[in-house]
Amino acid sequence: MKMTLADGAIDKNEIRIATSFAIKSGFDEDEIPSLLLLLINGIKKGKNESELLENYKNDRTLEKRRKSHFSLPKKLIEEKD
């Protein structure tokens, strides 16, 4: 992402490359816009790209756990019936 921001502008090709890299890194296509926005804004503020990415991954993991945790009781109820 730092290379993308080096000239101060982001073109369509750079977004395409960043998106491709994110998909290959295991991110879902629907979360890529928010991921790229987080990275771009964080880097512009002088934050560490690796830390931003790691924080995003941790937040994403917590969110997935919360969603599966809340759906667990419903699954158990359906199995008991």
C-alpha positions in Angstrom: 0.0 0.0 0.0 2.9 2.4 0.7 4.0 2.0 -2.9 0.4 2.8 -4.0 0.5 6.0 -2.0 4.0 7.0 -3.1 2.9 9.5 -5.7 0.0 10.8 -3.7 -2.7 9.4 -6.1 -4.2 6.0 -6.5 -5.3 4.9 -10.0 -7.5 2.0 -11.1 -4.6 -0.3 -11.8 -3.2 0.2 -8.3 -6.6 -0.6 -6.8 -6.8 -3.7 -9.0 -3.4 -4.9 -7.8 -4.2 -4.2 -4.2 -7.5 -6.0 -4.5 -5.9 -9.0 -6.1 -3.3 -9.1 -3.4 -6.0 -8.9 -0.7 -8.0 -11.8 -2.2 -4.8 -13.9 -2.5 -4.2 -13.1 1.2 -7.5 -14.6 2.2 -9.8 -11.6 2.4 -13.4 -11.8 1.2 -14.1 -9.6 -1.8 -16.9 -7.7 0.0 -14.6 -6.6 2.8 -11.8 -5.3 0.5 -13.1 -1.7 0.1 -13.1 -1.2 3.9 -9.8 -2.9 4.3 -8.2 -0.7 1.6 -9.7 2.5 3.1 -8.4 1.6 6.5 -4.9 0.9 5.2 -4.8 4.1 3.1 -6.1 6.3 5.9 -3.8 4.7 8.5 -0.7 5.0 6.3 -1.5 8.6 5.5 -1.6 9.2 9.3 1.9 7.6 9.7 0.7 4.3 11.1 2.5 1.0 10.5 1.0 -1.0 7.6 1.7 -4.3 9.2 0.1 -3.3 12.5 -3.0 -1.9 10.7 -3.4 -5.2 8.8 -2.9 -7.3 11.9 -5.5 -5.2 13.8 -7.9 -5.6 10.9 -7.5 -9.3 10.9 -8.0 -9.5 14.6 -11.1 -7.4 14.5 -12.4 -9.6 11.6 -11.8 -12.8 13.6 -13.6 -11.4 16.6 -16.6 -10.3 14.5 -16.8 -13.8 12.9 -16.7 -15.4 16.4 -19.4 -13.1 17.6 -21.6 -14.0 14.7 -21.1 -17.7 15.1 -21.6 -17.5 18.9 -25.0 -15.8 18.4 -26.1 -18.3 15.9 -25.1 -21.3 18.0 -28.1 -21.4 20.3 -30.5 -21.3 17.3 -28.7 -24.3 15.8 -29.0 -26.2 19.1 -32.7 -25.4 19.4 -33.3 -26.7 15.9 -31.4 -29.9 16.6 -33.5 -30.6 19.7 -36.8 -30.3 17.9 
